[in-house]
Structure formats: C-alpha cells, structure tokens
Amino acid sequence: MFGYYLDLALRSLRRNKVLTALMVLAIALGIGASMTTLTVLHVLSGNPIPGKSAQLYHVQIDPRDSFGYRPGMEPMDQVSWIDGMNLLDAQQGAQRQALMTGGRVAIQPARTTLDPFFEAARYTSAGFFPMFDVTFQYGHPWSAKDDRDRARLVVLSHVLNDKLFDGKDSVGRTLSLGGHDFLVVGVLGDWRPNPHFYDLDVKSYNEDEGIYIPLATSQSAGFDHDGGTDCWGNGADGKDMTRNDHCAWLQFWVQLDTPAKATAYRQFLTRYSEEQKSLGRFQRPPNVRLRDVMQWLDYNQVVPANVRLQTWLAFGLLLVCLVNTVGLMLAKFMRRQGELSVRRAMGASRRALFTQLLVESGMVGLAGGMGGLLLALLGLWIVRHRPAEYASLAHLDPAMLLITFVLAIGASLLAGLLPAWRACHIAPASALKSN
C-alpha cells in the first residue's frame, strides 16, 4: 500500500517540477542554515570530559585586600603560588588535585633538519594526568616525588612527538628546552579536550599543548608564564611570581567524587580563608567558590554569544521557510481538487487521500533534507575557514546527520498537515460540478 502512495506522490511531484523545486529549496535552505549553526553550537557547548565533569571542581578563594570590596562579588579566578602550594599540601579529602599554569618554551631539536621553535606548554603537578583521564601512547607521567624534587622530566603530546621523533617511542630520549636538558618520560595519546576547560585564560578552544613539565621545575628553570595574571596591592611590580603572594596566576583543580566531599571541601576553603585572615594575609571575609566543569564553563560564558544568536536566527529562517512551504503546498493541493474529488467519488476515503498527500510532503522533506545536508556541509566548510579558534572543530557527526533528516522530514510533514487537511475536506460534488 505504501508503494502505491509513493508512486502517486512521485507522479504528482514530477507533474509540476517548478513548484516542487521551490518547496525543496525552501526546506533545504532552512535545514542547511539551522543545522550548520546547531552543529557549531553542539560542538562548542559539549562536555569536554563526560562521565567525570561533575566530580572535577575549580577552586576559587579571595586573597585580595579590602580596597574595592563589595559583598557578594566574585572571588578571583586563579590562586597565588603560596595559596596554591598550601592547598596542594593540605590534601583535604580530594581524591586528586592539580596546580597548573600555561607557558611557552623554546625547543632545540636534536634533528638538524628542524630549526629551534617555541611550543605551548603546561606546567602542572603530577595529579593532572590521572585526574583528567589523560591517555598515554608511550611511557607514563611523573610522580609526586618528581614534583618535590623538581625533576627535569617532560611529557610530550603525540603531535609534537611526531614532529620531533617521527612518531617513534621517545621515552628515555633527551630534549633541550630553554637551554636545559629534560628527560622524556611519556607521550600522550589522542587527548585534547574541547573546550579547554582547565585553563580558560590561555585559550577556550583548540589549544594544542605540546609540552608538559612539573610546575616547580618550570619555575626553577626560569620558564616564562603564559596566561592571565591578577595582582593587587604591592604585587603589581613583582617579578618573582613564586615569592609574590599578591598575584594570582595559577589554576587549582580538585577531584571530589561525592556531593558530601564537595561540601566538606568547600567548608575547608572557608576555614582556610579565615585562618589566612587571622594571619593578616587575607583582608576580606571568606569568599569561596567550588564549581564543577560545566558550571565553570557556563560561568565563563565559553560559548560565544554570536554563535547562540546565529542559531536562533537560523531557526527563525527555518520557520519562515516552513511558512512559505505551507503556502506552496496549499496552492499545489488546492489546484488538484478535481483529481482528489474524482478519487473520492470512486470510493477513496479521506484517510487514504490524507495519507497520499502526507507521503508527498514527506518526499519533499526527504529531498529537502538531502539538499539541506549539502548546504550544511558547505556551511561547515566555510566555518572551518573562518579566523576563529573553534573553526577547525566544526564537523557534522553521525548524530547530527540523523537529526538533519529527521528535522527535514518532520518539518515537511508538519508543513503539509494543513494543506492536506484542507484538500481532503472539500465536498466532491461541488468540486466536480465546478469542473
């Protein structure tokens, strides 16, 4: 029976090719625009570490002086070296913890065919790797003891390892970084979370850190810090960041597996702030925040506002296209009153006619979905060539491919409901008499 309706629908669509092409084009334009922007929004607002994001928390405290204080204001996003080390040494109920910052180091390759170059780096403590589920292609991370000993060890990204060592196992090799020799102990696997949630001061998306070094080692080696620095009081002119307790420039993350542990850790931060205030370091009342990964991304408004606006505008265009499609289908179906009336007079039920017209609408939606998919792929290609840090992330995954066709067919069926209902409720006698 469905084959019979399908054959009637194809004949009807071929009968008026211009009107059919206009309906398909309207659906394709709306679907193409909406799926392009929806795909970009989906990529940018995704969970960078699914399954664990609710257990990882970014720590905020407020060590500033009383100047400019207002009740309810947000604490600083980062911590100073002294506070970071205090929290790291406290080990207050956190399963894992990591203190870190970004940087850039000069690399002197052993291969004479490569010129020296600078590479983005991550200076961090040993807890970074297990806490963020970092995968390894070769070797392993350094230990907490290596942190304390300021060992000159380095972990490479697989991209940098491909560049320096042709993708071979480089564990045990020596690499010259900023004039110092470092021992390679590990090479990462395909690990690059987006958004770059653990340090939004460096970059929000598509950050490619090639070098990972123990935090204390980076400071003893004199490597440059790369990222935001917030100073207050007498800290603005300080140069030695490890001794300056008036500058915040480090990110501190903890893993707390249960809400009870998160509550307990928040209470610990409050006690720590009170203790530091009694020592004269902090001047403001305790002001702490403990946000998980998705809360942290939402707080920082990581998804660009223009992407959200473009998504709403694209779905507005889809709505306009659907309204136009409704008008075109209504004109098409009402012009076939004679044909439909003859079929009704010969015994066809309204349900059969309604089904036939909806199948025809679904065919328009299928063709529109295919056209919309091509337009979406073209739109994503254009996005990938834009000068935006998230541009290279734009791609159409299988889930969005399915959504494209479901949305296209569903939209066309919705657009065809009113015209089909109107066409099926015309009295056969009056239509035949007028003919």
C-alpha positions as a LaTeX table, in Angstrom:
\begin{tabular}{lrrr}
\hline
Residue & $x$ (\AA) & $y$ (\AA) & $z$ (\AA) \\
\hline
Met1 & 0.00 & 0.00 & 0.00 \\
Phe2 & 2.81 & 2.40 & 0.84 \\
Gly3 & 4.37 & 1.70 & $-2.57$ \\
Tyr4 & 1.10 & 2.73 & $-4.19$ \\
Tyr5 & 1.07 & 6.05 & $-2.27$ \\
Leu6 & 4.74 & 6.56 & $-3.10$ \\
Asp7 & 4.09 & 6.08 & $-6.81$ \\
Leu8 & 1.22 & 8.61 & $-6.74$ \\
Ala9 & 3.41 & 11.09 & $-4.85$ \\
Leu10 & 6.27 & 10.80 & $-7.35$ \\
Arg11 & 3.90 & 11.31 & $-10.29$ \\
Ser12 & 2.40 & 14.39 & $-8.65$ \\
Leu13 & 5.82 & 15.89 & $-7.89$ \\
Arg14 & 7.02 & 15.36 & $-11.44$ \\
Arg15 & 3.84 & 16.93 & $-12.81$ \\
Asn16 & 4.82 & 20.40 & $-11.58$ \\
Lys17 & 8.59 & 20.46 & $-11.36$ \\
Val18 & 8.97 & 24.20 & $-10.73$ \\
Leu19 & 6.65 & 24.20 & $-7.71$ \\
Thr20 & 8.31 & 21.04 & $-6.39$ \\
Ala21 & 11.76 & 22.62 & $-6.78$ \\
Leu22 & 10.64 & 25.73 & $-4.87$ \\
Met23 & 9.34 & 23.64 & $-1.95$ \\
Val24 & 12.52 & 21.52 & $-1.84$ \\
Leu25 & 14.68 & 24.66 & $-1.99$ \\
Ala26 & 12.75 & 26.31 & 0.86 \\
Ile27 & 13.17 & 23.23 & 3.08 \\
Ala28 & 16.84 & 22.87 & 2.10 \\
Leu29 & 17.69 & 26.50 & 2.92 \\
Gly30 & 16.05 & 26.35 & 6.34 \\
Ile31 & 17.55 & 22.97 & 7.20 \\
Gly32 & 21.01 & 23.87 & 5.91 \\
Ala33 & 21.23 & 27.11 & 7.90 \\
Ser34 & 19.78 & 25.66 & 11.11 \\
Met35 & 21.91 & 22.50 & 11.07 \\
Thr36 & 25.11 & 24.46 & 10.39 \\
Thr37 & 24.62 & 26.72 & 13.39 \\
Leu38 & 23.22 & 23.92 & 15.57 \\
Thr39 & 26.26 & 21.74 & 14.83 \\
Val40 & 28.65 & 24.55 & 15.77 \\
Leu41 & 26.69 & 25.22 & 18.97 \\
His42 & 26.67 & 21.49 & 19.79 \\
Val43 & 30.45 & 21.26 & 19.39 \\
Leu44 & 31.18 & 24.39 & 21.42 \\
Ser45 & 28.81 & 23.59 & 24.29 \\
Gly46 & 29.77 & 19.92 & 24.59 \\
Asn47 & 31.04 & 18.22 & 27.73 \\
Pro48 & 34.86 & 18.09 & 27.46 \\
Ile49 & 35.22 & 15.23 & 29.93 \\
Pro50 & 31.92 & 13.28 & 30.01 \\
Gly51 & 31.33 & 10.91 & 32.89 \\
Lys52 & 33.63 & 12.87 & 35.20 \\
Ser53 & 32.76 & 16.53 & 34.75 \\
Ala54 & 30.51 & 16.53 & 37.84 \\
Gln55 & 33.40 & 15.31 & 40.02 \\
Leu56 & 36.03 & 17.86 & 38.96 \\
Tyr57 & 35.93 & 21.26 & 40.64 \\
His58 & 37.70 & 24.55 & 40.03 \\
Val59 & 38.76 & 26.24 & 43.26 \\
Gln60 & 38.33 & 29.96 & 43.92 \\
Ile61 & 39.30 & 31.94 & 47.02 \\
Asp62 & 39.66 & 35.68 & 47.59 \\
Pro63 & 43.06 & 36.76 & 48.98 \\
Arg64 & 42.81 & 40.44 & 47.98 \\
Asp65 & 42.96 & 43.45 & 50.26 \\
Ser66 & 39.83 & 45.33 & 51.30 \\
Phe67 & 40.14 & 48.01 & 48.61 \\
Gly68 & 37.11 & 47.87 & 46.30 \\
Tyr69 & 35.41 & 45.11 & 48.28 \\
Arg70 & 31.65 & 44.71 & 47.84 \\
Pro71 & 29.58 & 41.98 & 49.48 \\
Gly72 & 28.56 & 39.26 & 47.03 \\
Met73 & 31.28 & 39.98 & 44.46 \\
Glu74 & 33.01 & 37.04 & 42.80 \\
Pro75 & 36.40 & 35.87 & 44.12 \\
Met76 & 39.44 & 35.67 & 41.87 \\
Asp77 & 39.51 & 33.00 & 39.17 \\
Gln78 & 43.09 & 31.97 & 39.96 \\
Val79 & 45.28 & 31.47 & 43.03 \\
Ser80 & 48.72 & 32.69 & 44.05 \\
Trp81 & 51.75 & 30.42 & 44.34 \\
Ile82 & 51.62 & 30.45 & 48.15 \\
Asp83 & 47.91 & 29.63 & 48.34 \\
Gly84 & 48.20 & 27.03 & 45.60 \\
Met85 & 51.02 & 25.24 & 47.41 \\
Asn86 & 49.16 & 25.45 & 50.72 \\
Leu87 & 46.05 & 23.89 & 49.21 \\
Leu88 & 48.10 & 21.29 & 47.36 \\
Asp89 & 49.89 & 20.23 & 50.55 \\
Ala90 & 46.71 & 20.21 & 52.65 \\
Gln91 & 45.26 & 17.07 & 50.96 \\
Gln92 & 41.81 & 17.82 & 52.41 \\
Gly93 & 39.64 & 14.96 & 51.20 \\
Ala94 & 40.33 & 15.39 & 47.49 \\
Gln95 & 40.91 & 12.16 & 45.59 \\
Arg96 & 43.23 & 14.04 & 43.23 \\
Gln97 & 44.34 & 17.63 & 42.77 \\
Ala98 & 46.41 & 19.65 & 40.35 \\
Leu99 & 48.03 & 23.09 & 40.40 \\
Met100 & 48.95 & 24.43 & 36.97 \\
Thr101 & 49.52 & 27.26 & 34.54 \\
Gly102 & 50.33 & 27.73 & 30.86 \\
Gly103 & 53.63 & 28.69 & 29.31 \\
Arg104 & 55.82 & 28.68 & 26.22 \\
Val105 & 59.24 & 27.10 & 25.97 \\
Ala106 & 61.99 & 27.21 & 23.35 \\
Ile107 & 62.82 & 23.80 & 21.89 \\
Gln108 & 66.20 & 22.97 & 20.38 \\
Pro109 & 65.54 & 19.83 & 18.29 \\
Ala110 & 68.24 & 17.19 & 18.06 \\
Arg111 & 67.49 & 16.81 & 14.35 \\
Thr112 & 69.50 & 19.27 & 12.26 \\
Thr113 & 66.66 & 19.47 & 9.73 \\
Leu114 & 64.46 & 21.26 & 12.28 \\
Asp115 & 65.02 & 24.85 & 13.37 \\
Pro116 & 64.51 & 25.86 & 17.02 \\
Phe117 & 60.93 & 26.88 & 17.77 \\
Phe118 & 58.59 & 27.81 & 20.61 \\
Glu119 & 55.93 & 25.40 & 21.84 \\
Ala120 & 52.88 & 25.87 & 24.07 \\
Ala121 & 53.45 & 24.19 & 27.43 \\
Arg122 & 51.56 & 23.16 & 30.53 \\
Tyr123 & 53.35 & 23.48 & 33.88 \\
Thr124 & 51.48 & 21.27 & 36.31 \\
Ser125 & 51.65 & 18.88 & 39.25 \\
Ala126 & 51.53 & 15.09 & 38.87 \\
Gly127 & 47.82 & 14.80 & 39.70 \\
Phe128 & 46.91 & 16.43 & 36.39 \\
Phe129 & 47.21 & 13.24 & 34.33 \\
Pro130 & 45.11 & 10.76 & 36.35 \\
Met131 & 42.56 & 13.42 & 37.33 \\
Phe132 & 41.79 & 14.43 & 33.74 \\
Asp133 & 41.97 & 10.87 & 32.37 \\
Val134 & 44.92 & 11.71 & 30.13 \\
Thr135 & 45.79 & 8.80 & 27.83 \\
Phe136 & 49.36 & 7.78 & 27.03 \\
Gln137 & 50.75 & 6.38 & 23.81 \\
Tyr138 & 54.18 & 5.71 & 25.30 \\
Gly139 & 55.56 & 5.85 & 28.83 \\
His140 & 53.86 & 7.37 & 31.85 \\
Pro141 & 53.54 & 10.64 & 33.80 \\
Trp142 & 55.95 & 11.75 & 36.50 \\
Ser143 & 55.28 & 11.17 & 40.20 \\
Ala144 & 54.54 & 13.43 & 43.17 \\
Lys145 & 58.10 & 12.79 & 44.33 \\
Asp146 & 59.36 & 14.16 & 41.00 \\
Asp147 & 57.33 & 17.29 & 41.73 \\
Arg148 & 59.02 & 17.73 & 45.08 \\
Asp149 & 62.46 & 17.00 & 43.65 \\
Arg150 & 61.95 & 19.45 & 40.77 \\
Ala151 & 62.98 & 16.72 & 38.38 \\
Arg152 & 63.69 & 17.75 & 34.82 \\
Leu153 & 61.19 & 15.47 & 33.16 \\
Val154 & 58.88 & 16.14 & 30.26 \\
Val155 & 55.79 & 14.59 & 28.69 \\
Leu156 & 55.14 & 15.28 & 25.00 \\
Ser157 & 51.92 & 15.41 & 23.01 \\
His158 & 51.71 & 12.86 & 20.22 \\
Val159 & 51.69 & 15.73 & 17.68 \\
Leu160 & 54.99 & 17.11 & 18.96 \\
Asn161 & 56.43 & 13.60 & 19.23 \\
Asp162 & 55.57 & 13.05 & 15.57 \\
Lys163 & 57.38 & 16.26 & 14.69 \\
Leu164 & 60.50 & 15.65 & 16.78 \\
Phe165 & 60.86 & 11.87 & 16.71 \\
Asp166 & 58.79 & 10.77 & 13.69 \\
Gly167 & 56.17 & 9.24 & 16.00 \\
Lys168 & 58.56 & 6.69 & 17.48 \\
Asp169 & 58.78 & 5.80 & 21.17 \\
Ser170 & 60.84 & 8.70 & 22.54 \\
Val171 & 60.76 & 7.65 & 26.20 \\
Gly172 & 64.28 & 7.89 & 27.58 \\
Arg173 & 65.40 & 10.45 & 24.99 \\
Thr174 & 66.76 & 13.86 & 25.98 \\
Leu175 & 65.16 & 17.09 & 24.78 \\
Ser176 & 66.65 & 20.57 & 25.12 \\
Leu177 & 64.05 & 23.02 & 26.49 \\
Gly178 & 65.04 & 26.63 & 27.11 \\
Gly179 & 68.70 & 25.67 & 27.33 \\
His180 & 68.07 & 22.83 & 29.82 \\
Asp181 & 68.12 & 19.10 & 29.16 \\
Phe182 & 64.90 & 17.26 & 30.01 \\
Leu183 & 64.27 & 13.51 & 30.01 \\
Val184 & 61.20 & 12.34 & 28.09 \\
Val185 & 59.11 & 10.05 & 30.31 \\
Gly186 & 55.87 & 9.86 & 28.36 \\
Val187 & 53.99 & 10.65 & 25.14 \\
Leu188 & 50.28 & 11.41 & 25.21 \\
Gly189 & 47.70 & 9.59 & 23.15 \\
Asp190 & 44.92 & 11.34 & 21.26 \\
Trp191 & 43.88 & 13.59 & 24.16 \\
Arg192 & 42.76 & 17.17 & 23.53 \\
Pro193 & 39.53 & 18.09 & 25.34 \\
Asn194 & 37.39 & 20.89 & 23.95 \\
Pro195 & 36.59 & 23.34 & 25.39 \\
His196 & 40.00 & 23.82 & 27.04 \\
Phe197 & 38.22 & 23.85 & 30.39 \\
Tyr198 & 41.14 & 23.50 & 32.83 \\
Asp199 & 42.72 & 26.82 & 31.76 \\
Leu200 & 40.44 & 29.29 & 30.01 \\
Asp201 & 42.97 & 32.11 & 30.46 \\
Val202 & 45.14 & 30.69 & 27.69 \\
Lys203 & 42.51 & 29.64 & 25.14 \\
Ser204 & 38.94 & 28.41 & 25.21 \\
Tyr205 & 39.10 & 26.03 & 22.24 \\
Asn206 & 41.50 & 24.02 & 20.16 \\
Glu207 & 44.51 & 24.54 & 22.40 \\
Asp208 & 47.38 & 22.24 & 21.43 \\
Glu209 & 49.90 & 21.98 & 24.28 \\
Gly210 & 52.93 & 20.03 & 23.19 \\
Ile211 & 54.96 & 20.14 & 26.40 \\
Tyr212 & 54.06 & 19.09 & 29.97 \\
Ile213 & 56.57 & 19.88 & 32.72 \\
Pro214 & 56.45 & 19.69 & 36.54 \\
Leu215 & 55.29 & 23.07 & 37.85 \\
Ala216 & 58.12 & 23.54 & 40.37 \\
Thr217 & 60.67 & 22.54 & 37.72 \\
Ser218 & 59.37 & 25.19 & 35.33 \\
Gln219 & 59.93 & 27.86 & 37.98 \\
Ser220 & 63.43 & 26.71 & 38.93 \\
Ala221 & 64.33 & 26.64 & 35.21 \\
Gly222 & 63.01 & 30.19 & 34.77 \\
Phe223 & 60.47 & 29.36 & 32.07 \\
Asp224 & 58.04 & 32.10 & 31.08 \\
His225 & 54.45 & 32.02 & 32.26 \\
Asp226 & 51.75 & 32.42 & 29.59 \\
Gly227 & 48.26 & 33.38 & 30.74 \\
Gly228 & 46.36 & 35.85 & 32.87 \\
Thr229 & 47.89 & 37.40 & 35.99 \\
Asp230 & 45.85 & 39.35 & 38.56 \\
Cys231 & 47.79 & 41.42 & 41.09 \\
Trp232 & 46.67 & 43.70 & 43.89 \\
Gly233 & 48.30 & 45.99 & 46.45 \\
Asn234 & 52.10 & 45.90 & 46.13 \\
Gly235 & 52.13 & 42.87 & 43.85 \\
Ala236 & 51.84 & 44.65 & 40.52 \\
Asp237 & 55.57 & 45.35 & 40.23 \\
Gly238 & 56.70 & 41.94 & 41.48 \\
Lys239 & 58.76 & 39.79 & 39.14 \\
Asp240 & 59.36 & 36.60 & 41.14 \\
Met241 & 55.89 & 35.09 & 41.00 \\
Thr242 & 56.74 & 32.19 & 43.30 \\
Arg243 & 57.52 & 34.58 & 46.15 \\
Asn244 & 54.80 & 37.14 & 45.44 \\
Asp245 & 51.62 & 36.48 & 47.43 \\
His246 & 49.88 & 39.48 & 45.85 \\
Cys247 & 49.49 & 37.96 & 42.38 \\
Ala248 & 47.16 & 35.17 & 41.30 \\
Trp249 & 48.21 & 33.28 & 38.17 \\
Leu250 & 47.65 & 29.56 & 38.80 \\
Gln251 & 44.63 & 27.29 & 38.30 \\
Phe252 & 43.76 & 24.80 & 41.02 \\
Trp253 & 41.50 & 21.79 & 40.37 \\
Val254 & 40.37 & 19.02 & 42.69 \\
Gln255 & 38.51 & 15.75 & 42.21 \\
Leu256 & 35.69 & 15.17 & 44.71 \\
Asp257 & 33.70 & 12.03 & 43.97 \\
Thr258 & 30.60 & 12.73 & 46.07 \\
Pro259 & 28.48 & 15.80 & 46.91 \\
Ala260 & 29.32 & 15.25 & 50.60 \\
Lys261 & 33.04 & 15.53 & 49.86 \\
Ala262 & 32.41 & 18.66 & 47.80 \\
Thr263 & 30.53 & 20.21 & 50.74 \\
Ala264 & 33.34 & 19.26 & 53.13 \\
Tyr265 & 35.97 & 20.72 & 50.83 \\
Arg266 & 34.02 & 23.96 & 50.49 \\
Gln267 & 33.96 & 24.20 & 54.30 \\
Phe268 & 37.72 & 23.60 & 54.34 \\
Leu269 & 38.24 & 26.50 & 51.92 \\
Thr270 & 36.19 & 28.74 & 54.20 \\
Arg271 & 38.30 & 27.69 & 57.22 \\
Tyr272 & 41.48 & 28.23 & 55.24 \\
Ser273 & 40.35 & 31.77 & 54.31 \\
Glu274 & 39.53 & 32.53 & 57.95 \\
Glu275 & 42.93 & 31.23 & 59.03 \\
Gln276 & 44.77 & 33.33 & 56.46 \\
Lys277 & 42.76 & 36.38 & 57.50 \\
Ser278 & 43.77 & 35.84 & 61.13 \\
Leu279 & 47.41 & 35.70 & 59.96 \\
Gly280 & 46.98 & 39.04 & 58.21 \\
Arg281 & 47.34 & 37.75 & 54.64 \\
Phe282 & 43.66 & 37.97 & 53.68 \\
Gln283 & 41.64 & 41.08 & 54.48 \\
Arg284 & 38.24 & 40.21 & 53.07 \\
Pro285 & 35.62 & 37.93 & 54.61 \\
Pro286 & 35.82 & 34.32 & 53.41 \\
Asn287 & 34.60 & 34.21 & 49.83 \\
Val288 & 34.97 & 30.84 & 48.13 \\
Arg289 & 33.53 & 29.10 & 45.08 \\
Leu290 & 33.68 & 25.47 & 44.02 \\
Arg291 & 32.30 & 24.97 & 40.52 \\
Asp292 & 32.30 & 21.73 & 38.57 \\
Val293 & 33.40 & 21.62 & 34.91 \\
Met294 & 30.08 & 22.52 & 33.28 \\
Gln295 & 29.32 & 25.19 & 35.89 \\
Trp296 & 32.77 & 26.66 & 35.28 \\
Leu297 & 32.23 & 26.78 & 31.52 \\
Asp298 & 28.80 & 28.37 & 32.00 \\
Tyr299 & 30.18 & 30.93 & 34.45 \\
Asn300 & 32.87 & 31.95 & 31.95 \\
Gln301 & 30.35 & 32.05 & 29.07 \\
Val302 & 32.69 & 29.98 & 26.95 \\
Val303 & 30.22 & 29.59 & 24.07 \\
Pro304 & 30.47 & 32.82 & 22.03 \\
Ala305 & 27.32 & 34.94 & 22.21 \\
Asn306 & 27.28 & 35.39 & 18.43 \\
Val307 & 27.03 & 31.60 & 17.95 \\
Arg308 & 23.88 & 31.44 & 20.09 \\
Leu309 & 22.42 & 34.42 & 18.22 \\
Gln310 & 23.18 & 32.83 & 14.85 \\
Thr311 & 21.46 & 29.62 & 15.96 \\
Trp312 & 18.26 & 31.47 & 16.89 \\
Leu313 & 18.36 & 33.42 & 13.62 \\
Ala314 & 18.85 & 30.21 & 11.62 \\
Phe315 & 15.85 & 28.55 & 13.25 \\
Gly316 & 13.89 & 31.72 & 12.56 \\
Leu317 & 14.82 & 31.32 & 8.91 \\
Leu318 & 13.65 & 27.68 & 9.08 \\
Leu319 & 10.30 & 28.87 & 10.43 \\
Val320 & 9.95 & 31.37 & 7.56 \\
Cys321 & 10.83 & 28.64 & 5.06 \\
Leu322 & 8.17 & 26.35 & 6.59 \\
Val323 & 5.52 & 29.07 & 6.31 \\
Asn324 & 6.41 & 29.54 & 2.64 \\
Thr325 & 6.32 & 25.78 & 2.11 \\
Val326 & 2.85 & 25.62 & 3.69 \\
Gly327 & 1.67 & 28.25 & 1.19 \\
Leu328 & 3.21 & 26.42 & $-1.76$ \\
Met329 & 1.75 & 23.08 & $-0.70$ \\
Leu330 & $-1.65$ & 24.62 & $-0.09$ \\
Ala331 & $-1.62$ & 26.11 & $-3.61$ \\
Lys332 & $-0.47$ & 22.81 & $-5.10$ \\
Phe333 & $-3.02$ & 20.64 & $-3.27$ \\
Met334 & $-5.95$ & 23.00 & $-3.86$ \\
Arg335 & $-5.23$ & 23.02 & $-7.61$ \\
Arg336 & $-5.79$ & 19.26 & $-7.56$ \\
Gln337 & $-9.38$ & 19.48 & $-6.28$ \\
Gly338 & $-10.73$ & 17.82 & $-9.41$ \\
Glu339 & $-8.38$ & 14.84 & $-9.19$ \\
Leu340 & $-9.00$ & 14.35 & $-5.47$ \\
Ser341 & $-12.77$ & 14.70 & $-5.92$ \\
Val342 & $-12.80$ & 12.02 & $-8.63$ \\
Arg343 & $-10.93$ & 9.67 & $-6.34$ \\
Arg344 & $-13.38$ & 10.43 & $-3.51$ \\
Ala345 & $-16.34$ & 9.79 & $-5.85$ \\
Met346 & $-14.80$ & 6.45 & $-6.84$ \\
Gly347 & $-14.69$ & 5.33 & $-3.21$ \\
Ala348 & $-11.35$ & 6.54 & $-1.83$ \\
Ser349 & $-11.60$ & 7.56 & 1.81 \\
Arg350 & $-10.46$ & 10.87 & 3.22 \\
Arg351 & $-7.88$ & 8.97 & 5.23 \\
Ala352 & $-6.40$ & 7.47 & 2.04 \\
Leu353 & $-6.20$ & 10.89 & 0.37 \\
Phe354 & $-4.72$ & 12.44 & 3.51 \\
Thr355 & $-2.08$ & 9.70 & 3.65 \\
Gln356 & $-1.26$ & 10.18 & $-0.02$ \\
Leu357 & $-0.72$ & 13.92 & 0.42 \\
Leu358 & 1.40 & 13.42 & 3.55 \\
Val359 & 3.59 & 10.90 & 1.69 \\
Glu360 & 4.05 & 13.56 & $-0.96$ \\
Ser361 & 5.01 & 16.06 & 1.73 \\
Gly362 & 7.48 & 13.56 & 3.19 \\
Met363 & 9.08 & 13.12 & $-0.25$ \\
Val364 & 9.57 & 16.88 & $-0.41$ \\
Gly365 & 11.13 & 16.76 & 3.06 \\
Leu366 & 13.48 & 13.92 & 2.10 \\
Ala367 & 14.68 & 15.81 & $-0.97$ \\
Gly368 & 14.93 & 18.99 & 1.12 \\
Gly369 & 16.91 & 17.11 & 3.76 \\
Met370 & 19.42 & 15.94 & 1.16 \\
Gly371 & 19.74 & 19.49 & $-0.14$ \\
Gly372 & 19.96 & 20.82 & 3.42 \\
Leu373 & 22.73 & 18.32 & 4.21 \\
Leu374 & 24.77 & 19.57 & 1.25 \\
Leu375 & 24.21 & 23.17 & 2.33 \\
Ala376 & 25.14 & 22.28 & 5.93 \\
Leu377 & 28.39 & 20.67 & 4.76 \\
Leu378 & 29.11 & 23.79 & 2.71 \\
Gly379 & 28.33 & 25.99 & 5.71 \\
Leu380 & 30.63 & 23.96 & 7.99 \\
Trp381 & 33.39 & 24.17 & 5.37 \\
Ile382 & 33.02 & 27.95 & 5.43 \\
Val383 & 33.11 & 27.95 & 9.26 \\
Arg384 & 36.31 & 25.88 & 9.25 \\
His385 & 37.97 & 28.55 & 7.14 \\
Arg386 & 36.99 & 31.41 & 9.43 \\
Pro387 & 39.66 & 33.06 & 11.64 \\
Ala388 & 38.18 & 31.71 & 14.88 \\
Glu389 & 39.85 & 29.45 & 17.43 \\
Tyr390 & 36.97 & 26.96 & 17.28 \\
Ala391 & 36.81 & 26.90 & 13.46 \\
Ser392 & 38.63 & 23.58 & 12.96 \\
Leu393 & 36.22 & 21.81 & 15.34 \\
Ala394 & 33.21 & 22.27 & 13.06 \\
His395 & 32.18 & 18.90 & 11.63 \\
Leu396 & 28.94 & 17.00 & 11.07 \\
Asp397 & 28.92 & 13.88 & 13.26 \\
Pro398 & 26.58 & 10.90 & 12.62 \\
Ala399 & 24.11 & 12.03 & 15.30 \\
Met400 & 23.70 & 15.43 & 13.66 \\
Leu401 & 23.34 & 13.70 & 10.28 \\
Leu402 & 20.37 & 11.75 & 11.60 \\
Ile403 & 18.89 & 14.88 & 13.17 \\
Thr404 & 19.16 & 16.64 & 9.78 \\
Phe405 & 16.91 & 14.13 & 8.02 \\
Val406 & 14.50 & 13.74 & 10.94 \\
Leu407 & 14.13 & 17.53 & 11.15 \\
Ala408 & 13.70 & 17.89 & 7.38 \\
Ile409 & 11.05 & 15.17 & 7.03 \\
Gly410 & 9.30 & 16.21 & 10.23 \\
Ala411 & 9.23 & 19.86 & 9.12 \\
Ser412 & 7.79 & 18.98 & 5.71 \\
Leu413 & 5.13 & 16.72 & 7.23 \\
Leu414 & 4.21 & 19.50 & 9.64 \\
Ala415 & 4.04 & 21.94 & 6.73 \\
Gly416 & 1.81 & 19.53 & 4.80 \\
Leu417 & $-0.73$ & 18.89 & 7.57 \\
Leu418 & $-2.91$ & 21.97 & 6.97 \\
Pro419 & $-2.86$ & 21.82 & 3.14 \\
Ala420 & $-3.63$ & 18.08 & 3.19 \\
Trp421 & $-6.47$ & 18.53 & 5.69 \\
Arg422 & $-7.97$ & 21.38 & 3.64 \\
Ala423 & $-7.72$ & 19.44 & 0.38 \\
Cys424 & $-9.35$ & 16.32 & 1.86 \\
His425 & $-12.35$ & 18.18 & 3.30 \\
Ile426 & $-13.60$ & 19.69 & 0.05 \\
Ala427 & $-17.02$ & 18.28 & $-0.91$ \\
Pro428 & $-16.55$ & 16.04 & $-4.00$ \\
Ala429 & $-19.87$ & 17.09 & $-5.56$ \\
Ser430 & $-19.12$ & 20.80 & $-5.50$ \\
Ala431 & $-15.62$ & 20.28 & $-6.94$ \\
Leu432 & $-16.93$ & 18.04 & $-9.75$ \\
Lys433 & $-19.76$ & 20.48 & $-10.53$ \\
Ser434 & $-17.35$ & 23.42 & $-10.78$ \\
Asn435 & $-15.16$ & 21.39 & $-13.11$ \\
\hline
\end{tabular}
